[in-house]
Amino acid sequence: MIDVSPHTSTYDPASLPPAGLGADVGPDWDERLGAVEALGGQLSQAFEQLVEAVVGLQEQAQQQAAPVPQLAGGAEAALAAIGALNSRLVDLEQQFALERSCRDLERVSRMHPKERSVVFVATTYLGCNVKYAWLAFRERAKAEGITAWLLPQNAEQERMAKSLGEPCFPTRHADWSAEHLRAALSAAVVVTCDHFLNPNPYAPALLAGARHVQLWHGISIKEIGLRNLTPMRNMTPRFAKVLATTGPYTRLVGTAASAENEWRRWFSFERYAPIGYPRNDVLLREPTEADLLNVDTEMLDAARTARAAGKRVVLYAPTFRDVKRGTWVVDAGLERLAKQLDERGDLLIVNLHPVEQPMIPQLKEAVPTARFVAPRTDIYPLLPHTTELVTDYSSVMFDYLLLDRPIILFRPDHAEYIARSRTLYDDKLDVKPGPLVASVNELLLALRNRAAESGAHARHRQALRDRLHDHHDGQSGERLSALLLEELGLALDAE
């Protein structure tokens, strides 16, 4: 049986805040944003209430001779309550100090002189547009006398950058030297592909004065950014923090000129650049050694071997759910799907969304015949070695169009998903890239009959590809490098 009990965590003010948000304003805010939530006007009132409570409890605890009916356990309970309140007060004071420091550092960043330097902000895993943008820009940067920094999310990303001999900020902000501080304040351009919420709580403030190029992390059919709102009764400082990272950007990079108005519904930006996603370049060429950083090479080898033997390699890549986290795939029939493909001699590869990947150990026990991609690894070098894609709402389907291979839309819980997880912006799928099925029985039948390989679906895929991708040439990294040089020029001309 799969354990679905919630896991709680406590915030240690002396430690780093948790990793930044990914995907579409994911549901794991408590873990990843608790240390950086804005306290606003409630903070002063909280201080006063806590101080009054501490003083009152101290006075009561000192009255040893008199009974304390208000406090169960008498003086002992009062001392315990004092300790808890003091701890919370210290926590609030440190959060308040952090907010004030970041506000002042933003001002410093906006007035600090800029240099020929670009900072690439990694997401929670190194495998999205920032990875390939950073790799594509490295050689150009060296030739042009530009410093290309990586701002990592974790120690493993820091290790990867250093293995290539590339400049990399320390993961822990306590390890930053004065030179690191100067480098961040001097950066002329910052490149992201997600909400800018880094484990280093000072990082967004230190880079506030840089020109901001947003690559995002995929074409979406879910309402995201400024369209992913909540009723005010559910509004929290954490949610507001996420909304504050939806712009304004200097540039937003997309894949098609026709999509500009759609992106403007979701984000605030000055200029739009439909140059294509750097991560898609590896779909159209052999990966380099650097491309294989943070790739599940064991799964990659398994896919290559299966295809060489003439087997089908089916990639199942669903998005996450806000309810039934991870376990919903079992309810959807993953065990039956995996077992039947295994009996046919084909390979099923399951790539869960990063939000649900912590469930993989339990899912492996529940579905032993399924092969799961290692958590938080880069799947893009793996995609060309699959024969077909099964997904629901994931943006991977739009990248997969560049391979012109069969796609099946498997939506076993569609009504619940749109009611309890996300509102869809599904207009771009007025023409489906493949058959739409609602049960594992229909999915198995579609796979067996190769329904997605029909001529009609092939034409639909090509029509979607031509509408959503202006470029099919594997040169998006080159175009982005040229754009970054232009942004550097604009930043330095403004000095």
C-alpha positions as CSV (number, residue, x, y, z in Angstrom):
1,M,0.0,0.0,0.0
2,I,1.3,3.5,-0.9
3,D,1.9,5.9,2.0
4,V,0.1,9.2,1.2
5,S,0.4,10.8,4.6
6,P,1.5,14.4,4.5
7,H,5.0,15.3,5.4
8,T,5.7,18.4,7.4
9,S,8.9,20.3,7.9
10,T,10.0,23.0,10.3
11,Y,11.9,26.1,9.3
12,D,15.3,26.6,10.8
13,P,16.1,30.3,10.5
14,A,19.9,29.6,10.5
15,S,19.6,27.3,7.4
16,L,18.9,28.1,3.8
17,P,15.4,28.4,2.6
18,P,14.0,25.5,0.5
19,A,14.4,25.3,-3.3
20,G,12.4,27.5,-5.6
21,L,9.0,26.8,-7.2
22,G,8.8,24.9,-10.4
23,A,6.3,24.2,-13.1
24,D,2.9,26.1,-12.8
25,V,2.9,27.5,-9.3
26,G,3.1,24.0,-7.8
27,P,1.4,23.0,-4.6
28,D,4.5,22.5,-2.5
29,W,4.7,26.1,-1.3
30,D,5.1,25.3,2.4
31,E,8.3,23.5,1.8
32,R,9.8,25.8,-0.8
33,L,8.5,29.3,0.1
34,G,8.0,29.3,3.9
35,A,11.3,31.0,4.6
36,V,10.7,33.9,2.2
37,E,7.0,34.8,2.7
38,A,6.4,38.5,3.1
39,L,5.0,39.5,6.5
40,G,3.7,42.9,5.6
41,G,1.7,45.0,8.1
42,Q,0.9,41.9,10.2
43,L,4.5,41.7,11.5
44,S,4.4,44.7,13.9
45,Q,1.1,43.4,15.4
46,A,2.6,39.9,15.8
47,F,5.6,41.3,17.6
48,E,3.4,43.2,20.1
49,Q,1.2,40.3,20.8
50,L,4.1,37.9,21.3
51,V,6.0,40.3,23.6
52,E,2.9,40.9,25.7
53,A,2.3,37.1,25.9
54,V,5.9,36.4,26.9
55,V,5.9,39.1,29.6
56,G,2.5,37.9,30.9
57,L,3.7,34.3,31.1
58,Q,6.9,35.3,32.8
59,E,5.0,37.2,35.5
60,Q,2.7,34.2,36.1
61,A,5.6,31.7,36.2
62,Q,7.3,33.8,38.9
63,Q,4.2,33.6,41.2
64,Q,5.2,30.2,42.5
65,A,3.1,30.5,45.6
66,A,-0.1,31.4,43.8
67,P,-2.1,29.0,41.7
68,V,-2.2,29.6,37.9
69,P,-5.5,28.3,36.8
70,Q,-5.1,29.6,33.3
71,L,-2.2,27.3,32.6
72,A,-2.5,23.6,32.8
73,G,0.5,22.2,34.6
74,G,1.3,25.4,36.4
75,A,4.7,27.0,36.2
76,E,6.2,24.2,34.1
77,A,3.7,24.6,31.4
78,A,4.2,28.4,31.5
79,L,7.9,28.0,30.9
80,A,7.3,25.7,28.0
81,A,4.9,28.2,26.5
82,I,7.4,31.0,27.0
83,G,10.1,29.0,25.1
84,A,7.7,28.3,22.2
85,L,6.8,32.0,22.0
86,N,10.4,33.1,22.2
87,S,11.3,30.8,19.4
88,R,8.5,32.1,17.2
89,L,9.5,35.7,18.0
90,V,13.1,35.0,16.9
91,D,11.8,33.4,13.7
92,L,9.7,36.4,12.9
93,E,12.5,38.8,13.7
94,Q,14.9,37.0,11.3
95,Q,12.3,36.9,8.5
96,F,11.6,40.6,9.0
97,A,15.4,41.3,8.8
98,L,15.6,39.3,5.6
99,E,12.8,41.1,4.0
100,R,14.3,44.5,4.9
101,S,17.8,43.4,3.6
102,C,16.4,42.2,0.3
103,R,14.4,45.4,-0.2
104,D,17.6,47.5,0.3
105,L,19.7,45.1,-1.9
106,E,17.3,45.6,-4.7
107,R,18.1,49.3,-4.6
108,V,21.8,48.6,-4.6
109,S,21.5,46.3,-7.6
110,R,19.6,48.9,-9.7
111,M,22.2,51.5,-9.1
112,H,25.3,49.3,-9.3
113,P,27.5,49.5,-12.5
114,K,27.0,46.6,-14.8
115,E,29.6,44.5,-16.6
116,R,29.7,42.0,-19.5
117,S,28.2,39.2,-17.4
118,V,25.2,36.9,-17.6
119,V,23.7,34.8,-14.8
120,F,21.7,31.7,-15.7
121,V,19.4,30.7,-12.9
122,A,19.0,26.9,-12.6
123,T,15.6,25.4,-11.6
124,T,15.1,22.6,-9.1
125,Y,16.7,20.2,-11.7
126,L,19.2,20.9,-14.4
127,G,17.4,19.8,-17.5
128,C,15.2,22.7,-18.7
129,N,15.8,25.6,-21.0
130,V,18.3,27.3,-18.7
131,K,20.6,24.3,-18.9
132,Y,20.7,24.3,-22.7
133,A,20.8,28.1,-22.9
134,W,23.8,28.1,-20.5
135,L,25.6,25.4,-22.5
136,A,24.9,27.1,-25.8
137,F,26.2,30.4,-24.6
138,R,29.4,29.2,-23.0
139,E,31.7,29.2,-26.0
140,R,30.2,32.4,-27.4
141,A,30.7,34.1,-24.1
142,K,34.4,33.1,-23.9
143,A,35.0,34.4,-27.4
144,E,33.3,37.7,-26.6
145,G,35.0,38.2,-23.2
146,I,31.7,37.7,-21.3
147,T,31.3,35.9,-18.0
148,A,28.5,33.3,-18.0
149,W,27.6,32.4,-14.4
150,L,25.4,29.5,-13.2
151,L,23.3,30.2,-10.1
152,P,22.6,26.7,-8.8
153,Q,19.7,25.3,-6.8
154,N,21.7,22.6,-5.1
155,A,25.2,21.3,-4.5
156,E,25.0,18.7,-7.3
157,Q,24.4,21.5,-9.9
158,E,27.3,23.4,-8.4
159,R,29.4,20.3,-8.8
160,M,28.3,19.9,-12.4
161,A,29.2,23.5,-13.3
162,K,32.6,23.1,-11.7
163,S,33.2,19.9,-13.6
164,L,33.0,21.9,-16.8
165,G,35.3,24.6,-15.4
166,E,32.5,27.2,-15.6
167,P,31.9,30.1,-13.1
168,C,29.3,29.1,-10.5
169,F,27.9,30.8,-7.4
170,P,28.0,28.7,-4.2
171,T,24.7,27.1,-3.4
172,R,24.8,28.2,0.2
173,H,24.5,32.0,0.6
174,A,26.7,31.8,3.7
175,D,29.6,30.6,1.4
176,W,29.4,33.7,-0.9
177,S,32.5,35.9,-0.8
178,A,32.6,39.6,-1.3
179,E,33.6,38.8,-4.9
180,H,30.5,36.7,-5.4
181,L,28.4,39.6,-4.1
182,R,30.1,42.0,-6.5
183,A,29.6,39.6,-9.4
184,A,25.9,39.3,-8.8
185,L,25.4,43.1,-8.5
186,S,27.5,43.6,-11.7
187,A,25.5,41.2,-13.8
188,A,23.9,42.9,-16.8
189,V,21.5,40.1,-17.8
190,V,19.8,37.3,-15.8
191,V,18.2,34.3,-17.6
192,T,15.4,32.2,-16.0
193,C,12.9,29.6,-17.1
194,D,10.7,29.6,-14.1
195,H,9.5,31.7,-11.1
196,F,12.7,33.3,-9.7
197,L,12.6,31.7,-6.2
198,N,16.1,30.5,-5.3
199,P,17.4,28.8,-2.2
200,N,19.6,31.9,-1.7
201,P,17.0,34.3,-0.5
202,Y,19.1,37.3,-1.4
203,A,19.7,36.2,-5.1
204,P,16.6,37.8,-6.7
205,A,17.4,41.1,-4.9
206,L,21.0,41.1,-6.0
207,L,20.0,40.6,-9.6
208,A,17.1,43.0,-9.6
209,G,19.0,45.5,-11.7
210,A,19.9,43.1,-14.5
211,R,17.9,42.8,-17.7
212,H,15.6,39.8,-17.3
213,V,15.2,37.2,-20.1
214,Q,12.5,34.7,-19.3
215,L,12.6,31.4,-21.2
216,W,9.8,29.7,-19.2
217,H,9.7,25.9,-19.3
218,G,7.2,25.0,-21.9
219,I,4.1,25.7,-24.0
220,S,1.2,25.4,-21.6
221,I,-2.4,24.4,-21.9
222,K,-2.9,25.1,-18.2
223,E,-3.7,28.6,-17.0
224,I,-0.5,29.9,-15.4
225,G,1.1,33.1,-14.1
226,L,-1.3,36.0,-13.9
227,R,-4.2,33.7,-14.9
228,N,-3.6,31.2,-12.2
229,L,-5.4,33.1,-9.4
230,T,-7.1,32.1,-6.2
231,P,-10.1,33.6,-4.4
232,M,-9.1,36.2,-1.9
233,R,-10.2,34.1,1.0
234,N,-7.4,31.7,0.0
235,M,-4.8,34.4,-0.6
236,T,-1.5,34.0,1.3
237,P,1.8,35.9,1.3
238,R,3.3,32.9,-0.4
239,F,0.8,33.0,-3.3
240,A,1.4,36.8,-3.6
241,K,5.2,36.1,-3.7
242,V,4.7,33.8,-6.7
243,L,2.5,36.3,-8.5
244,A,5.2,38.9,-8.0
245,T,7.6,36.8,-10.0
246,T,5.5,36.8,-13.2
247,G,7.3,39.9,-14.4
248,P,8.1,42.4,-15.5
249,Y,10.7,40.8,-17.8
250,T,12.8,42.5,-20.5
251,R,12.2,39.7,-22.9
252,L,10.1,36.5,-22.9
253,V,11.2,33.8,-25.3
254,G,8.6,31.6,-27.0
255,T,8.4,29.2,-29.9
256,A,6.0,31.0,-32.3
257,A,5.2,34.6,-33.2
258,S,1.5,33.9,-33.1
259,A,1.6,33.0,-29.4
260,E,2.6,36.4,-28.2
261,N,-0.9,37.5,-27.0
262,E,-1.3,34.2,-25.2
263,W,2.0,34.8,-23.2
264,R,0.9,38.3,-22.4
265,R,-2.2,36.9,-20.7
266,W,0.2,35.1,-18.3
267,F,3.2,37.3,-17.8
268,S,4.4,40.9,-18.0
269,F,7.3,41.6,-20.4
270,E,8.5,44.3,-22.7
271,R,9.5,42.4,-25.8
272,Y,8.7,38.9,-27.2
273,A,11.2,36.7,-29.0
274,P,9.8,33.7,-30.9
275,I,13.2,32.1,-31.4
276,G,12.4,28.6,-30.0
277,Y,13.5,26.7,-26.9
278,P,17.2,25.8,-26.5
279,R,16.3,22.5,-24.9
280,N,14.6,21.3,-28.1
281,D,17.9,21.5,-30.0
282,V,19.0,18.2,-28.6
283,L,15.9,16.5,-30.1
284,L,17.4,17.2,-33.5
285,R,21.0,16.3,-33.1
286,E,23.2,13.9,-31.2
287,P,23.8,15.0,-27.5
288,T,27.2,16.3,-26.5
289,E,29.0,15.2,-23.4
290,A,27.8,18.3,-21.7
291,D,24.2,17.7,-22.8
292,L,24.3,14.4,-20.8
293,L,24.9,16.2,-17.5
294,N,22.1,15.2,-15.2
295,V,20.7,12.6,-17.6
296,D,19.5,9.2,-16.5
297,T,22.0,7.4,-18.7
298,E,20.9,4.0,-17.5
299,M,17.4,4.7,-18.9
300,L,18.9,6.2,-22.0
301,D,20.9,3.1,-22.7
302,A,17.8,0.9,-22.0
303,A,15.8,2.9,-24.6
304,R,18.6,2.7,-27.2
305,T,18.9,-1.0,-26.7
306,A,15.2,-1.6,-26.9
307,R,14.8,0.4,-30.1
308,A,17.9,-1.3,-31.7
309,A,16.1,-4.7,-31.0
310,G,13.0,-3.4,-32.8
311,K,10.9,-2.9,-29.7
312,R,8.5,-0.1,-29.0
313,V,9.6,2.4,-26.4
314,V,6.6,4.1,-24.9
315,L,7.2,7.2,-22.8
316,Y,4.4,8.0,-20.3
317,A,4.8,11.6,-19.1
318,P,1.8,12.9,-17.2
319,T,1.7,16.2,-15.3
320,F,1.1,16.4,-11.5
321,R,-2.2,16.5,-9.6
322,D,-3.0,18.7,-6.6
323,V,-4.9,15.9,-5.1
324,K,-4.1,12.1,-4.8
325,R,-0.4,13.1,-5.2
326,G,1.3,10.4,-7.2
327,T,-1.2,7.7,-6.3
328,W,-3.6,8.7,-9.0
329,V,-1.5,7.0,-11.6
330,V,-2.1,3.7,-9.9
331,D,-5.9,4.4,-9.9
332,A,-5.6,5.2,-13.6
333,G,-4.3,1.7,-14.3
334,L,-0.5,2.1,-14.5
335,E,0.1,-1.4,-13.3
336,R,-2.0,-2.9,-16.0
337,L,-0.4,-0.7,-18.7
338,A,3.1,-1.7,-17.6
339,K,2.3,-5.4,-17.3
340,Q,0.7,-5.7,-20.8
341,L,3.5,-3.8,-22.5
342,D,6.1,-5.9,-20.7
343,E,4.3,-9.1,-21.8
344,R,4.5,-7.8,-25.4
345,G,8.2,-7.3,-25.1
346,D,8.0,-3.5,-25.3
347,L,9.5,-0.9,-22.9
348,L,7.4,1.5,-20.9
349,I,9.3,4.4,-19.4
350,V,7.5,6.6,-16.9
351,N,8.6,10.1,-16.3
352,L,6.6,11.7,-13.4
353,H,6.4,15.4,-12.9
354,P,9.1,16.6,-10.4
355,V,6.4,17.5,-7.9
356,E,5.3,13.8,-7.8
357,Q,8.7,12.2,-8.1
358,P,9.2,11.8,-4.3
359,M,6.5,9.1,-4.6
360,I,8.6,6.9,-7.0
361,P,10.0,4.5,-4.3
362,Q,6.4,3.6,-3.2
363,L,5.2,3.4,-6.8
364,K,8.1,1.1,-7.7
365,E,6.8,-1.3,-5.1
366,A,3.2,-1.0,-6.3
367,V,4.0,-1.3,-10.0
368,P,7.2,-3.4,-10.2
369,T,7.0,-3.8,-14.0
370,A,7.2,0.0,-14.7
371,R,10.5,1.7,-15.3
372,F,10.7,5.2,-13.8
373,V,13.1,7.9,-15.0
374,A,15.4,8.9,-12.1
375,P,14.0,11.9,-10.2
376,R,14.9,15.5,-11.3
377,T,16.9,14.4,-14.3
378,D,16.9,15.8,-17.8
379,I,14.7,13.7,-20.2
380,Y,15.4,15.6,-23.4
381,P,18.3,13.5,-24.7
382,L,16.0,10.5,-24.0
383,L,13.1,11.7,-26.1
384,P,14.5,10.9,-29.6
385,H,15.0,7.3,-28.4
386,T,11.3,6.7,-27.7
387,T,8.8,5.6,-30.3
388,E,5.6,7.3,-29.0
389,L,4.4,9.5,-26.2
390,V,1.5,9.1,-23.8
391,T,0.6,12.2,-21.8
392,D,-2.3,14.3,-20.6
393,Y,-1.6,18.0,-20.2
394,S,2.2,18.1,-20.1
395,S,4.1,20.6,-22.3
396,V,6.3,17.8,-23.3
397,M,3.7,16.9,-26.0
398,F,4.5,20.2,-27.8
399,D,8.2,19.6,-27.8
400,Y,7.6,16.0,-29.0
401,L,5.9,17.4,-32.1
402,L,9.3,18.3,-33.5
403,L,10.0,14.5,-33.6
404,D,6.8,13.9,-35.6
405,R,6.0,10.7,-33.7
406,P,2.7,9.3,-32.4
407,I,1.1,11.0,-29.4
408,I,-1.8,9.7,-27.3
409,L,-3.7,11.9,-24.9
410,F,-4.6,9.8,-21.8
411,R,-6.9,11.7,-19.4
412,P,-8.4,9.2,-17.0
413,D,-9.5,11.8,-14.4
414,H,-10.3,14.8,-16.6
415,A,-13.4,16.1,-14.8
416,E,-11.6,15.9,-11.4
417,Y,-8.5,17.5,-12.8
418,I,-10.1,20.6,-14.1
419,A,-12.3,20.8,-11.0
420,R,-9.6,20.4,-8.4
421,S,-6.2,20.9,-10.0
422,R,-6.0,23.4,-12.9
423,T,-8.1,25.5,-15.2
424,L,-7.2,24.6,-18.8
425,Y,-6.4,27.0,-21.7
426,D,-7.1,24.2,-24.2
427,D,-7.9,26.2,-27.2
428,K,-4.6,25.5,-28.9
429,L,-5.7,21.8,-29.0
430,D,-8.7,22.4,-31.2
431,V,-6.9,19.9,-33.3
432,K,-5.6,17.0,-31.2
433,P,-2.1,15.6,-31.9
434,G,-3.4,12.0,-31.4
435,P,-6.3,10.0,-30.1
436,L,-7.9,11.1,-26.8
437,V,-8.7,8.3,-24.4
438,A,-10.2,8.2,-20.9
439,S,-9.5,4.7,-19.6
440,V,-6.6,2.3,-19.5
441,N,-8.6,-0.1,-21.6
442,E,-9.0,2.5,-24.4
443,L,-5.3,3.3,-24.1
444,L,-4.2,-0.3,-24.5
445,L,-6.5,-0.6,-27.5
446,A,-5.1,2.5,-29.1
447,L,-1.5,1.3,-28.5
448,R,-2.3,-2.2,-29.8
449,N,-4.1,-0.8,-33.0
450,R,-1.4,1.9,-33.4
451,A,-4.3,4.4,-33.6
452,A,-2.0,7.4,-33.2
453,E,-0.1,6.5,-36.4
454,S,-3.1,7.2,-38.7
455,G,-2.7,9.6,-41.6
456,A,-5.2,12.0,-40.0
457,H,-3.3,12.2,-36.7
458,A,0.0,12.7,-38.6
459,R,-1.5,15.7,-40.4
460,H,-2.8,17.1,-37.1
461,R,0.6,16.8,-35.6
462,Q,2.2,18.6,-38.5
463,A,-0.4,21.3,-38.4
464,L,0.2,21.8,-34.6
465,R,3.9,21.8,-35.1
466,D,3.8,24.4,-37.8
467,R,1.5,26.6,-35.7
468,L,3.4,26.3,-32.4
469,H,7.0,26.2,-33.7
470,D,8.3,28.8,-36.1
471,H,11.7,27.0,-36.2
472,H,12.4,23.3,-36.7
473,D,16.2,23.6,-37.2
474,G,17.9,22.8,-33.9
475,Q,19.4,26.3,-33.8
476,S,17.5,27.9,-30.9
477,G,20.6,28.0,-28.7
478,E,22.4,30.0,-31.4
479,R,19.5,32.5,-31.7
480,L,19.3,32.9,-28.0
481,S,23.1,33.6,-27.8
482,A,22.6,36.4,-30.3
483,L,19.7,37.7,-28.2
484,L,21.8,37.7,-25.0
485,L,24.5,39.7,-26.8
486,E,21.9,42.2,-27.8
487,E,20.5,42.4,-24.2
488,L,24.1,42.9,-22.9
489,G,24.5,45.8,-25.4
490,L,21.3,47.4,-24.3
491,A,22.2,47.0,-20.6
492,L,25.7,48.6,-21.0
493,D,24.5,51.4,-23.3
494,A,22.1,52.4,-20.5
495,E,24.9,52.8,-18.1
